[in-house]
Amino acid sequence: MSQSVVQLQQTEIQFWLDKVEHWGEADSADVCKDACFHLSTLRDFLQRLLTHITNVGSTTETMKNMPSLGQIVGRLCWNPVVTADDETRALIFQCLWGLHTEQPANALEKKSNQWIQKVLCQLATEDEANPSSLLLKELGLSPTQYHLQVLRKMVAQLQENTGETCCFLGDVNRRCSCSRIAAISEACIPLVTCTEVSPLIGALLQRPLTCAQSALTNSFLGAISSAYSSGRLSLEDQAVVALWYRSLPSLEEAVLCLLESTVLGNTESLQQLQQQIAQSLLPKACAQHCSIFLVVNDIFRFILKKREANPCIRTLIQMFTSCFYKELTLLHPQARLPLKAFFPQSPQNLLLPLLTPPSEVPGEARRRHLSWLSGSLQRLTEEEEEAGGSRSVFEAWFLLVQCSHWVQAALQLLVTTEILDFHPLLWLLTFYHHPTNRGHCRDVQLVHLKEAWDHLHHIFFSVPPPAHPPLPVERLHSLLALISPSTQQPSAAPLLIVDLVVNFAVFSQQSLRVSAEIVHTVAARSGLVSEAVRVLDSLEHRLSAASSPLSDANRAGIRIKELHNTLQDLPADSRPLH
């Protein structure tokens, strides 16, 4: 830059510094007239100033050449005559963005960033005590109304700028046009809770990552996440999805909030839980962005390892996966990634067979489908356990938990039909509750489960419904002994046996009176009342969502309601049988 140009600039800068000091906040008619007279030349100066700031690309160098620049721009922000002009106001704010440094390298640039943020914050929160209030009242505006109008127009201008395409100029002394995105995002931090700024925040979040310089700052994403999670910021759905895509902490917080509400039992029904999952936007976000689903799945995987016996966690995971898969199928095929991209660690041959809802596999094909699933899982576990591994077994089990509608289908099939080869279904149920032999004794549990199924099958199918004879007490005692055994033998899977009992009571042809008495006895003597209620709730929810024949659904619904009444007077922690 030549000395004459520098001198000319310094002369101009001194001229405008004198002007803005004279204008102050335009609280007299003569000052307003003078400001209006110079608006055209002021715009020309600001345009050349903006070009200079952009070309230099360094706030430190710019302030070194023009130390009075901050005073000029700052004073202009408070002049209502100047900022009332759309073009002039846009140039002023663009100069502010240009002076903002994405990564401040020294104290001057840090101080400049703080000052810019403070100016923007004051513009949005200015009170009625401003000296320019007299002039504004003559215009019919309060200071707050005026500054909100300025803020709205500023936001609209910047929102247009965020849509500009990447333009790297190739000159090391000039900045890519995307560099202003980070500056705008940083300057928005003090304003994230202002309703007027929400459209700009949404546009920034949804702007494509065209180059490295267009990345939003972590401090901006953190402020957005904090304001949104606390309810102080309202965002459109796609802006929320974009926030999760850009901010891992924000995504993790959303998933943990959903988990917390499930674990603490804040949802009154499974229908309410399903609505909560859908309204969380997480399933839709997972379908649109595979990376989001992988993070959510990892969180579920970790929680399941820690609390594998918690039925509420399993229910949440199954419902979430079902909602996700529904959202995925709604996407256009060209916008939909293959399943293996979402489930890279799962057994690939089991993906589609497990994710397919049972309602889409009719009649006899459903039994064959379940037998095939059981056989495939059994071969996988045997091969993995013989090799001394466990990772593939866990991933197969995790996928089964995500698609546990097939476990529910196996239960219903076991209690409604005369099956000659029931071993595959029993193995599938045992594997669901006892995925590994280490610590779980799955083989022993399978023996116990077969014995329990024999007892229940005899109780529900051998007692004639019309005669209502006395209950087979010995069978019931043997069944309860499997749930609460002596110390000489390991316990059977009590939750699974209660599952069987309730399913038999709901779907068998046994009389409702006998079925209710059996459920009451087993729940009361085993101390698993709350678990029996949970199974009934799960069945009621599944039947309401399934396309079952109307008569079957009505019959099951009546029995579920009566069984609920049978259990409602029992304490949730009834003493188990000894």
C-alpha positions as CSV (number, residue, x, y, z in Angstrom):
1,M,0.0,0.0,0.0
2,S,1.5,3.3,-1.1
3,Q,2.2,6.2,1.4
4,S,-0.2,8.5,-0.5
5,V,-3.1,6.0,-0.1
6,V,-2.3,5.6,3.6
7,Q,-2.3,9.3,4.0
8,L,-5.5,9.7,2.1
9,Q,-7.1,7.0,4.3
10,Q,-5.9,8.7,7.5
11,T,-7.4,12.0,6.3
12,E,-10.7,10.3,5.5
13,I,-10.7,8.5,8.8
14,Q,-10.0,11.7,10.8
15,F,-12.8,13.4,8.9
16,W,-15.4,10.7,9.7
17,L,-14.1,10.5,13.3
18,D,-14.8,14.2,13.7
19,K,-18.2,13.8,12.1
20,V,-19.4,10.9,14.3
21,E,-18.2,12.7,17.4
22,H,-20.1,15.8,16.4
23,W,-23.3,13.8,15.6
24,G,-23.2,11.9,18.8
25,E,-26.6,10.2,19.0
26,A,-28.4,12.7,16.8
27,D,-30.4,14.4,19.5
28,S,-31.0,17.8,17.7
29,A,-32.5,18.8,14.4
30,D,-29.3,20.3,13.0
31,V,-27.3,17.2,13.8
32,C,-30.0,15.0,12.1
33,K,-29.9,17.2,9.0
34,D,-26.1,17.0,8.8
35,A,-26.1,13.2,9.2
36,C,-28.8,12.8,6.5
37,F,-26.8,15.1,4.2
38,H,-23.6,13.0,4.5
39,L,-25.3,9.5,4.3
40,S,-24.3,9.0,0.6
41,T,-20.6,9.8,1.1
42,L,-20.7,7.8,4.4
43,R,-21.9,4.7,2.5
44,D,-19.1,5.1,-0.1
45,F,-16.6,5.4,2.7
46,L,-18.0,2.3,4.5
47,Q,-17.9,0.3,1.3
48,R,-14.2,1.1,0.7
49,L,-13.6,0.4,4.4
50,L,-15.2,-3.0,4.2
51,T,-13.1,-3.8,1.1
52,H,-10.0,-2.8,2.9
53,I,-10.9,-5.0,6.0
54,T,-11.6,-8.0,3.8
55,N,-8.4,-7.6,1.7
56,V,-6.1,-7.2,4.7
57,G,-7.6,-10.3,6.4
58,S,-6.0,-9.4,9.8
59,T,-7.8,-7.4,12.5
60,T,-4.4,-6.6,14.1
61,E,-3.0,-5.1,10.9
62,T,-6.3,-3.2,10.2
63,M,-6.4,-1.6,13.7
64,K,-2.7,-0.8,13.4
65,N,-3.3,1.2,10.2
66,M,-6.5,2.7,11.4
67,P,-6.6,2.9,15.3
68,S,-9.7,5.1,15.2
69,L,-11.7,2.6,13.3
70,G,-13.4,1.1,16.3
71,Q,-14.6,4.5,17.5
72,I,-16.1,5.3,14.2
73,V,-18.0,2.0,13.7
74,G,-19.0,1.9,17.3
75,R,-20.5,5.4,17.4
76,L,-22.3,4.8,14.1
77,C,-24.1,1.9,15.7
78,W,-25.8,4.2,18.2
79,N,-26.8,6.9,15.6
80,P,-30.5,6.3,14.8
81,V,-30.4,8.5,11.7
82,V,-27.5,6.4,10.2
83,T,-28.8,3.0,11.1
84,A,-32.3,3.9,9.9
85,D,-30.9,3.6,6.4
86,D,-30.9,-0.1,5.4
87,E,-27.8,0.0,3.1
88,T,-25.8,2.0,5.6
89,R,-26.8,-0.2,8.5
90,A,-25.9,-3.4,6.5
91,L,-22.4,-1.9,5.7
92,I,-21.8,-1.1,9.4
93,F,-22.6,-4.6,10.6
94,Q,-20.6,-6.2,7.8
95,C,-17.6,-4.1,9.0
96,L,-18.2,-5.5,12.5
97,W,-18.2,-9.1,11.2
98,G,-15.0,-8.3,9.2
99,L,-13.3,-7.2,12.3
100,H,-14.3,-10.3,14.2
101,T,-11.4,-12.8,14.4
102,E,-12.3,-16.5,14.2
103,Q,-9.2,-17.6,16.1
104,P,-7.7,-14.5,18.0
105,A,-4.0,-14.6,18.1
106,N,-3.3,-11.8,20.5
107,A,-4.9,-9.6,23.2
108,L,-6.0,-6.9,20.7
109,E,-8.0,-9.4,18.6
110,K,-9.5,-11.0,21.8
111,K,-10.5,-7.5,23.0
112,S,-11.9,-6.7,19.6
113,N,-14.1,-9.8,19.6
114,Q,-15.4,-9.0,23.1
115,W,-16.2,-5.5,22.1
116,I,-18.1,-6.6,19.0
117,Q,-20.2,-9.1,21.0
118,K,-20.9,-6.4,23.6
119,V,-22.1,-4.0,21.0
120,L,-24.5,-6.6,19.5
121,C,-25.8,-7.5,22.9
122,Q,-26.4,-3.9,23.9
123,L,-28.2,-3.3,20.6
124,A,-30.6,-6.1,21.5
125,T,-31.2,-5.1,25.1
126,E,-31.1,-1.3,25.1
127,D,-33.4,0.2,27.7
128,E,-35.6,3.3,27.7
129,A,-32.9,5.5,29.4
130,N,-31.0,6.0,26.2
131,P,-30.3,9.8,25.4
132,S,-31.7,9.3,21.9
133,S,-35.1,8.3,23.3
134,L,-36.5,11.8,22.7
135,L,-35.8,11.6,19.0
136,L,-37.2,8.1,18.8
137,K,-40.4,9.1,20.6
138,E,-40.9,11.8,18.0
139,L,-40.7,9.0,15.4
140,G,-43.2,7.0,17.3
141,L,-40.7,4.3,18.5
142,S,-39.3,3.4,21.9
143,P,-35.5,2.6,22.1
144,T,-36.4,-1.1,22.6
145,Q,-38.6,-1.1,19.5
146,Y,-36.0,0.7,17.5
147,H,-33.2,-1.6,18.3
148,L,-35.3,-4.7,17.8
149,Q,-36.1,-3.4,14.3
150,V,-32.4,-2.9,13.7
151,L,-31.7,-6.4,15.0
152,R,-34.4,-8.0,12.8
153,K,-33.0,-6.2,9.7
154,M,-29.5,-7.2,10.6
155,V,-30.5,-10.8,11.0
156,A,-32.3,-10.8,7.7
157,Q,-29.2,-9.4,6.0
158,L,-26.8,-11.9,7.6
159,Q,-29.2,-14.7,6.9
160,E,-28.9,-13.9,3.2
161,N,-25.1,-13.9,3.5
162,T,-25.0,-17.4,5.0
163,G,-26.4,-18.8,1.8
164,E,-23.5,-17.6,-0.3
165,T,-21.4,-20.3,-1.8
166,C,-17.8,-20.9,-0.9
167,C,-15.4,-18.6,-2.7
168,F,-11.7,-19.2,-2.0
169,L,-9.9,-16.4,-3.7
170,G,-6.5,-18.1,-3.8
171,D,-4.7,-15.0,-2.4
172,V,-2.9,-15.7,0.9
173,N,-3.6,-12.1,1.9
174,R,-7.3,-12.4,1.4
175,R,-9.8,-14.5,3.3
176,C,-12.2,-17.0,1.9
177,S,-15.8,-15.7,2.0
178,C,-16.7,-18.6,4.3
179,S,-14.5,-17.1,7.0
180,R,-17.3,-14.7,7.9
181,I,-19.5,-17.6,8.9
182,A,-17.4,-18.4,12.0
183,A,-17.3,-14.7,12.8
184,I,-21.1,-14.4,12.6
185,S,-21.6,-17.5,14.7
186,E,-19.3,-16.2,17.4
187,A,-20.9,-12.8,17.4
188,C,-24.3,-14.4,17.9
189,I,-23.4,-16.0,21.2
190,P,-24.7,-13.1,23.4
191,L,-27.9,-13.1,21.4
192,V,-28.8,-16.8,21.3
193,T,-31.9,-16.4,23.5
194,C,-33.3,-13.5,21.4
195,T,-36.3,-14.7,19.4
196,E,-35.3,-12.4,16.6
197,V,-32.0,-14.2,16.1
198,S,-33.5,-17.7,15.8
199,P,-33.8,-17.6,12.0
200,L,-30.2,-16.7,11.7
201,I,-29.1,-19.5,14.1
202,G,-31.2,-22.0,12.1
203,A,-29.6,-20.8,8.8
204,L,-26.1,-21.1,10.3
205,L,-26.7,-24.6,11.6
206,Q,-28.2,-25.8,8.4
207,R,-25.5,-24.3,6.1
208,P,-23.5,-26.9,4.3
209,L,-19.8,-27.4,5.3
210,T,-18.3,-26.1,2.1
211,C,-14.8,-25.8,3.5
212,A,-12.8,-25.8,6.7
213,Q,-13.3,-22.1,7.3
214,S,-17.1,-22.5,7.2
215,A,-17.1,-24.6,10.4
216,L,-19.1,-23.1,13.3
217,T,-17.2,-22.5,16.5
218,N,-17.5,-24.8,19.5
219,S,-18.4,-21.9,21.8
220,F,-21.3,-21.0,19.5
221,L,-22.5,-24.6,19.3
222,G,-22.2,-24.9,23.1
223,A,-24.2,-21.8,23.7
224,I,-26.9,-23.0,21.3
225,S,-27.1,-26.4,22.9
226,S,-27.3,-24.9,26.4
227,A,-30.0,-22.4,25.4
228,Y,-32.1,-25.1,23.5
229,S,-31.9,-27.7,26.2
230,S,-33.0,-25.2,28.9
231,G,-36.0,-24.1,26.8
232,R,-34.7,-20.5,26.3
233,L,-34.2,-21.0,22.5
234,S,-36.8,-22.3,20.0
235,L,-35.5,-24.0,16.9
236,E,-37.2,-25.6,13.9
237,D,-36.9,-29.4,13.7
238,Q,-34.3,-29.4,10.9
239,A,-32.2,-26.9,12.8
240,V,-32.3,-29.2,15.9
241,V,-31.2,-32.1,13.7
242,A,-28.4,-30.0,12.3
243,L,-27.3,-29.0,15.8
244,W,-27.0,-32.7,16.8
245,Y,-25.1,-33.4,13.5
246,R,-22.6,-30.7,14.3
247,S,-22.4,-31.0,18.1
248,L,-21.6,-34.4,19.7
249,P,-22.2,-33.1,23.3
250,S,-25.7,-31.8,22.3
251,L,-26.6,-35.1,20.8
252,E,-25.4,-37.1,23.8
253,E,-27.4,-34.8,26.1
254,A,-30.6,-35.5,24.1
255,V,-30.1,-39.2,24.2
256,L,-29.3,-39.2,27.9
257,C,-32.4,-37.2,28.7
258,L,-34.5,-39.8,26.9
259,L,-32.8,-42.6,28.8
260,E,-33.2,-40.8,32.1
261,S,-36.9,-40.3,31.6
262,T,-37.2,-44.0,30.9
263,V,-35.1,-45.2,33.8
264,L,-36.8,-42.9,36.3
265,G,-40.3,-44.1,35.1
266,N,-41.5,-40.6,34.1
267,T,-43.7,-42.0,31.4
268,E,-47.1,-43.3,32.5
269,S,-47.6,-45.7,29.6
270,L,-45.8,-47.3,26.6
271,Q,-48.0,-45.2,24.3
272,Q,-46.6,-42.1,26.0
273,L,-43.1,-43.5,25.8
274,Q,-43.5,-44.1,22.0
275,Q,-44.8,-40.5,21.6
276,Q,-41.9,-39.2,23.6
277,I,-39.4,-41.1,21.4
278,A,-41.1,-39.8,18.2
279,Q,-41.3,-36.2,19.5
280,S,-37.7,-36.2,20.5
281,L,-36.8,-36.0,16.8
282,L,-33.9,-38.5,17.4
283,P,-35.3,-41.3,15.2
284,K,-35.8,-38.9,12.3
285,A,-32.3,-37.5,12.8
286,C,-30.9,-41.0,12.9
287,A,-32.6,-41.9,9.6
288,Q,-31.3,-38.7,7.9
289,H,-27.7,-38.9,9.3
290,C,-26.0,-42.3,9.7
291,S,-23.4,-40.8,11.9
292,I,-26.1,-39.7,14.4
293,F,-27.5,-43.2,14.5
294,L,-24.1,-44.7,15.2
295,V,-23.6,-42.4,18.2
296,V,-27.0,-43.1,19.6
297,N,-26.5,-46.9,19.0
298,D,-23.2,-46.7,20.9
299,I,-24.8,-45.1,23.9
300,F,-27.6,-47.7,23.9
301,R,-24.9,-50.5,23.5
302,F,-23.0,-49.1,26.5
303,I,-26.1,-48.7,28.7
304,L,-27.3,-52.2,27.8
305,K,-24.0,-53.7,28.9
306,K,-24.3,-52.0,32.3
307,R,-28.0,-52.7,32.8
308,E,-28.7,-55.7,30.7
309,A,-31.4,-57.0,33.0
310,N,-33.4,-53.8,33.1
311,P,-36.6,-54.4,31.1
312,C,-37.3,-50.7,30.7
313,I,-34.0,-50.1,29.0
314,R,-34.8,-53.0,26.6
315,T,-38.2,-51.6,25.9
316,L,-36.8,-48.2,25.1
317,I,-34.2,-49.6,22.7
318,Q,-36.7,-51.8,20.9
319,M,-39.2,-48.9,20.5
320,F,-36.5,-46.5,19.4
321,T,-35.2,-48.9,16.8
322,S,-38.7,-49.5,15.5
323,C,-39.3,-45.7,15.2
324,F,-36.0,-45.2,13.5
325,Y,-36.7,-48.0,10.9
326,K,-40.1,-46.5,10.1
327,E,-38.4,-43.1,9.5
328,L,-35.8,-44.7,7.4
329,T,-38.4,-46.4,5.1
330,L,-40.1,-43.1,4.6
331,L,-37.0,-41.6,3.0
332,H,-36.7,-41.5,-0.7
333,P,-34.7,-44.6,-1.8
334,Q,-32.0,-42.4,-3.3
335,A,-31.5,-40.6,0.0
336,R,-31.5,-43.8,2.0
337,L,-28.2,-45.5,3.0
338,P,-28.1,-49.4,3.1
339,L,-28.8,-51.1,6.4
340,K,-25.2,-52.3,6.8
341,A,-24.1,-48.7,7.1
342,F,-26.3,-48.2,10.2
343,F,-25.5,-51.6,11.7
344,P,-21.8,-52.3,10.7
345,Q,-21.2,-54.5,13.7
346,S,-24.3,-56.6,13.5
347,P,-24.5,-60.0,11.8
348,Q,-25.4,-58.9,8.3
349,N,-27.6,-62.0,7.4
350,L,-29.8,-61.2,10.4
351,L,-30.4,-57.5,9.7
352,L,-33.4,-57.5,7.4
353,P,-35.0,-60.6,8.9
354,L,-35.0,-59.1,12.4
355,L,-35.9,-55.6,11.4
356,T,-38.9,-56.8,9.4
357,P,-42.1,-56.4,11.6
358,P,-43.8,-59.7,12.4
359,S,-47.0,-58.3,10.9
360,E,-45.4,-58.5,7.5
361,V,-44.7,-62.2,7.8
362,P,-48.1,-64.0,7.8
363,G,-49.4,-67.4,9.0
364,E,-47.2,-70.4,8.8
365,A,-44.3,-68.4,7.4
366,R,-43.9,-66.6,10.7
367,R,-43.2,-69.9,12.5
368,R,-40.6,-70.8,9.9
369,H,-39.1,-67.4,10.1
370,L,-38.7,-67.7,13.9
371,S,-37.2,-71.1,13.6
372,W,-34.7,-69.8,11.1
373,L,-33.8,-66.8,13.3
374,S,-33.3,-69.1,16.3
375,G,-31.1,-71.6,14.3
376,S,-29.0,-68.8,12.9
377,L,-28.4,-67.2,16.3
378,Q,-27.7,-70.6,17.9
379,R,-25.0,-71.4,15.2
380,L,-23.4,-68.0,15.6
381,T,-23.2,-68.3,19.4
382,E,-21.9,-71.9,19.3
383,E,-19.1,-71.0,16.8
384,E,-18.2,-67.9,18.7
385,E,-18.1,-69.6,22.1
386,E,-16.1,-72.5,20.8
387,A,-13.5,-70.0,19.5
388,G,-13.5,-68.3,22.9
389,G,-14.9,-65.0,21.7
390,S,-18.0,-63.0,22.8
391,R,-18.2,-59.8,20.7
392,S,-20.2,-61.4,17.8
393,V,-22.5,-63.0,20.4
394,F,-23.1,-59.6,22.1
395,E,-23.8,-57.8,18.8
396,A,-26.2,-60.5,17.8
397,W,-28.0,-60.2,21.1
398,F,-28.0,-56.4,20.9
399,L,-29.7,-56.7,17.5
400,L,-32.3,-59.1,19.0
401,V,-33.0,-56.6,21.8
402,Q,-33.4,-53.9,19.2
403,C,-35.9,-56.1,17.3
404,S,-37.5,-57.8,20.3
405,H,-40.9,-57.8,18.6
406,W,-39.8,-61.2,17.3
407,V,-39.3,-62.4,20.9
408,Q,-42.8,-61.3,21.7
409,A,-44.0,-63.1,18.5
410,A,-42.3,-66.3,19.7
411,L,-44.0,-66.0,23.1
412,Q,-47.4,-65.7,21.6
413,L,-46.8,-68.6,19.2
414,L,-45.7,-70.8,22.1
415,V,-48.9,-70.2,24.0
416,T,-51.5,-70.3,21.2
417,T,-50.5,-73.3,19.0
418,E,-49.7,-77.0,19.5
419,I,-46.1,-77.0,18.3
420,L,-44.3,-80.3,17.9
421,D,-40.8,-78.7,17.7
422,F,-40.9,-76.0,20.3
423,H,-37.2,-76.1,21.1
424,P,-36.1,-73.3,18.7
425,L,-38.6,-70.9,20.2
426,L,-37.6,-71.8,23.8
427,W,-33.9,-71.4,22.8
428,L,-34.7,-67.9,21.3
429,L,-36.4,-66.8,24.5
430,T,-33.6,-68.1,26.6
431,F,-30.9,-66.4,24.5
432,Y,-32.8,-63.1,24.8
433,H,-32.7,-63.3,28.6
434,H,-29.4,-65.1,28.9
435,P,-27.1,-64.1,26.0
436,T,-23.9,-65.8,27.2
437,N,-23.1,-69.0,29.1
438,R,-20.5,-67.2,31.3
439,G,-22.4,-66.0,34.4
440,H,-25.8,-66.7,32.8
441,C,-25.8,-70.5,32.6
442,R,-27.9,-70.3,29.5
443,D,-27.9,-74.1,29.0
444,V,-29.2,-74.7,32.5
445,Q,-31.8,-71.9,32.0
446,L,-33.0,-73.6,28.8
447,V,-33.7,-76.8,30.8
448,H,-35.6,-74.8,33.5
449,L,-37.6,-72.9,30.8
450,K,-38.7,-76.2,29.1
451,E,-39.8,-77.5,32.5
452,A,-41.8,-74.3,33.2
453,W,-43.4,-74.4,29.7
454,D,-44.4,-78.0,30.3
455,H,-46.1,-77.0,33.6
456,L,-47.9,-74.1,32.0
457,H,-48.9,-76.0,29.0
458,H,-50.5,-78.7,31.2
459,I,-52.2,-76.1,33.4
460,F,-53.7,-74.1,30.6
461,F,-54.4,-76.8,28.1
462,S,-55.2,-79.8,30.3
463,V,-57.7,-78.1,32.6
464,P,-61.0,-78.1,30.8
465,P,-62.4,-74.6,30.5
466,P,-66.1,-75.4,31.1
467,A,-65.6,-77.5,34.2
468,H,-63.6,-75.1,36.3
469,P,-62.0,-77.8,38.5
470,P,-59.5,-76.9,41.3
471,L,-56.2,-75.6,40.1
472,P,-53.4,-78.1,39.8
473,V,-51.6,-76.9,43.0
474,E,-48.7,-79.3,42.6
475,R,-48.0,-77.9,39.1
476,L,-48.1,-74.4,40.4
477,H,-45.8,-75.1,43.3
478,S,-43.3,-76.7,40.9
479,L,-43.5,-73.7,38.7
480,L,-43.0,-71.3,41.6
481,A,-40.1,-73.4,42.8
482,L,-38.4,-72.7,39.4
483,I,-38.8,-68.9,40.0
484,S,-37.7,-69.0,43.7
485,P,-35.6,-72.2,44.0
486,S,-33.7,-73.6,46.9
487,T,-30.1,-72.7,47.3
488,Q,-29.0,-76.1,45.9
489,Q,-29.8,-75.1,42.3
490,P,-29.5,-72.0,40.2
491,S,-32.6,-69.8,39.7
492,A,-34.5,-70.0,36.4
493,A,-35.2,-66.8,34.5
494,P,-38.1,-65.4,36.6
495,L,-38.9,-62.6,34.2
496,L,-39.1,-65.0,31.3
497,I,-41.4,-67.4,33.3
498,V,-43.7,-64.5,34.2
499,D,-43.7,-63.5,30.5
500,L,-44.9,-67.0,29.7
501,V,-47.6,-67.1,32.4
502,V,-49.1,-63.8,31.4
503,N,-49.0,-64.7,27.7
504,F,-50.7,-68.0,28.4
505,A,-53.4,-66.2,30.5
506,V,-54.1,-63.6,27.7
507,F,-54.0,-65.8,24.6
508,S,-55.0,-69.3,25.7
509,Q,-58.6,-70.6,25.5
510,Q,-58.6,-71.2,29.3
511,S,-61.4,-69.5,31.1
512,L,-60.8,-66.0,32.3
513,R,-61.5,-66.9,35.9
514,V,-58.9,-69.7,36.0
515,S,-56.4,-67.6,34.1
516,A,-56.8,-64.7,36.5
517,E,-56.4,-67.0,39.5
518,I,-53.2,-68.4,38.1
519,V,-51.7,-65.0,37.3
520,H,-52.7,-63.7,40.8
521,T,-51.1,-66.8,42.5
522,V,-47.8,-66.6,40.5
523,A,-47.4,-62.9,40.9
524,A,-48.3,-62.8,44.5
525,R,-46.1,-65.8,45.6
526,S,-43.1,-64.8,43.4
527,G,-43.0,-61.1,44.3
528,L,-43.1,-60.2,40.6
529,V,-46.3,-58.2,40.5
530,S,-44.8,-55.1,38.8
531,E,-43.2,-57.4,36.2
532,A,-46.6,-59.0,35.4
533,V,-48.1,-55.6,35.1
534,R,-45.3,-54.5,32.7
535,V,-45.9,-57.6,30.5
536,L,-49.7,-56.8,30.4
537,D,-48.9,-53.2,29.4
538,S,-46.6,-54.3,26.7
539,L,-49.1,-56.8,25.3
540,E,-51.8,-54.1,25.4
541,H,-49.6,-51.6,23.5
542,R,-48.5,-54.2,20.9
543,L,-52.1,-55.3,20.2
544,S,-53.3,-51.7,19.8
545,A,-50.6,-51.1,17.2
546,A,-50.9,-54.5,15.4
547,S,-53.2,-55.4,12.6
548,S,-54.8,-58.3,14.4
549,P,-58.3,-59.5,13.6
550,L,-60.9,-57.4,15.5
551,S,-62.4,-60.3,17.4
552,D,-59.0,-61.5,18.6
553,A,-57.9,-58.1,19.6
554,N,-61.2,-57.5,21.5
555,R,-60.9,-60.8,23.3
556,A,-57.3,-60.2,24.3
557,G,-58.1,-56.6,25.4
558,I,-60.9,-57.8,27.7
559,R,-58.6,-60.4,29.3
560,I,-55.8,-57.9,29.7
561,K,-58.1,-55.5,31.5
562,E,-59.4,-58.2,33.8
563,L,-55.9,-59.4,34.6
564,H,-54.9,-55.8,35.4
565,N,-57.8,-55.6,37.9
566,T,-56.7,-58.9,39.4
567,L,-53.2,-57.5,40.1
568,Q,-54.0,-53.9,41.2
569,D,-54.7,-54.7,44.8
570,L,-51.4,-56.7,45.2
571,P,-48.3,-54.8,46.6
572,A,-45.6,-54.5,43.9
573,D,-43.1,-56.1,46.2
574,S,-45.1,-59.1,47.4
575,R,-43.1,-61.7,49.3
576,P,-41.7,-64.5,47.1
577,L,-42.5,-68.1,47.8
578,H,-40.1,-69.9,50.1
